[in-house]
Amino acid sequence: MKSQILINSILSLLMALMPSAGFCQSSDRNYVRTQTMLNGQGTKIKTEIQYYDALGRPDLSGDYEIELVMGYWVFTGFISLF
C-alpha cells in the first residue's frame, strides 16, 4: 500500500511538471534528447532535453535524473528548466 502511494505521487509529480504534449517535435519545433548514465550499472540516468525553434535557435532546455530502485524507475527531480 505504501509503495502504491509513492508510485502514484511520483506519477502525479511527473505529469504536473512535464507538459510534454505542448513541446513535442513538429515541423516548426524540434528537440535533441541526450541521456547520460551516471554509474557503471546503468541504474542512474540523467536526461537533458534541448528544444529548438523553426530557425534552429535554442528555445527551451531542461534536465532531470531518474534512478532504478528495487526494480522501479524513480524520478529524483529536475536539475534545471530554463
C-alpha positions as a printed NumPy array, in Angstrom:
array([[  0.   ,   0.   ,   0.   ],
       [  2.805,   2.367,   0.926],
       [  4.647,   1.698,  -2.345],
       [  1.46 ,   2.292,  -4.356],
       [  1.054,   5.709,  -2.738],
       [  4.688,   6.509,  -3.55 ],
       [  4.253,   5.445,  -7.178],
       [  1.039,   7.465,  -7.534],
       [  2.651,  10.573,  -6.053],
       [  5.69 ,  10.268,  -8.334],
       [  3.498,   9.821, -11.411],
       [  1.392,  12.821, -10.392],
       [  4.517,  14.92 ,  -9.947],
       [  5.862,  13.875, -13.342],
       [  2.603,  14.681, -15.081],
       [  2.395,  18.079, -13.399],
       [  5.982,  19.106, -14.11 ],
       [  6.396,  17.769, -17.644],
       [  3.83 ,  19.222, -20.04 ],
       [  5.399,  17.352, -22.926],
       [  2.3  ,  17.458, -25.136],
       [  2.863,  21.184, -25.642],
       [  6.532,  20.763, -26.52 ],
       [  6.625,  17.731, -28.786],
       [  8.552,  17.611, -32.036],
       [  6.817,  19.101, -35.07 ],
       [  7.729,  20.724, -38.379],
       [  8.481,  24.068, -36.706],
       [  9.767,  22.875, -33.32 ],
       [ 12.475,  20.226, -32.828],
       [ 14.407,  18.84 , -29.895],
       [ 17.53 ,  16.885, -29.005],
       [ 17.407,  14.466, -26.069],
       [ 20.667,  13.265, -24.516],
       [ 20.788,  10.519, -21.883],
       [ 23.9  ,  10.018, -19.758],
       [ 24.462,   7.064, -17.423],
       [ 25.807,   8.264, -14.096],
       [ 27.056,   4.898, -12.808],
       [ 28.518,   1.711, -14.234],
       [ 25.387,  -0.401, -13.737],
       [ 23.174,   1.969, -15.728],
       [ 20.719,   2.378, -12.857],
       [ 21.037,   6.171, -12.61 ],
       [ 20.37 ,   8.25 , -15.726],
       [ 20.492,  11.991, -16.409],
       [ 18.328,  13.143, -19.325],
       [ 18.838,  16.518, -20.999],
       [ 16.335,  17.952, -23.493],
       [ 17.057,  20.976, -25.706],
       [ 14.207,  22.405, -27.8  ],
       [ 14.827,  24.498, -30.93 ],
       [ 12.559,  26.839, -32.868],
       [ 11.976,  26.717, -36.652],
       [ 15.214,  28.591, -37.358],
       [ 17.373,  26.256, -35.26 ],
       [ 17.821,  28.611, -32.323],
       [ 17.732,  27.167, -28.791],
       [ 14.307,  27.819, -27.305],
       [ 13.901,  25.847, -24.071],
       [ 16.014,  23.32 , -22.229],
       [ 15.795,  21.207, -19.119],
       [ 17.248,  18.156, -17.489],
       [ 16.25 ,  15.625, -14.857],
       [ 17.507,  12.424, -13.252],
       [ 15.898,   9.011, -12.773],
       [ 17.209,   6.068, -10.784],
       [ 16.376,   2.355, -10.647],
       [ 15.418,   1.496,  -7.046],
       [ 14.235,  -2.016,  -6.161],
       [ 13.099,  -2.685,  -9.733],
       [ 11.253,   0.643, -10.199],
       [ 12.41 ,   3.761, -12.02 ],
       [ 12.256,   6.632,  -9.523],
       [ 12.212,  10.287, -10.596],
       [ 14.849,  12.044,  -8.478],
       [ 13.963,  15.571,  -9.573],
       [ 14.585,  18.374, -12.012],
       [ 18.047,  19.791, -12.139],
       [ 17.044,  22.802, -14.221],
       [ 14.405,  24.086, -16.583],
       [ 15.156,  27.273, -18.472]])
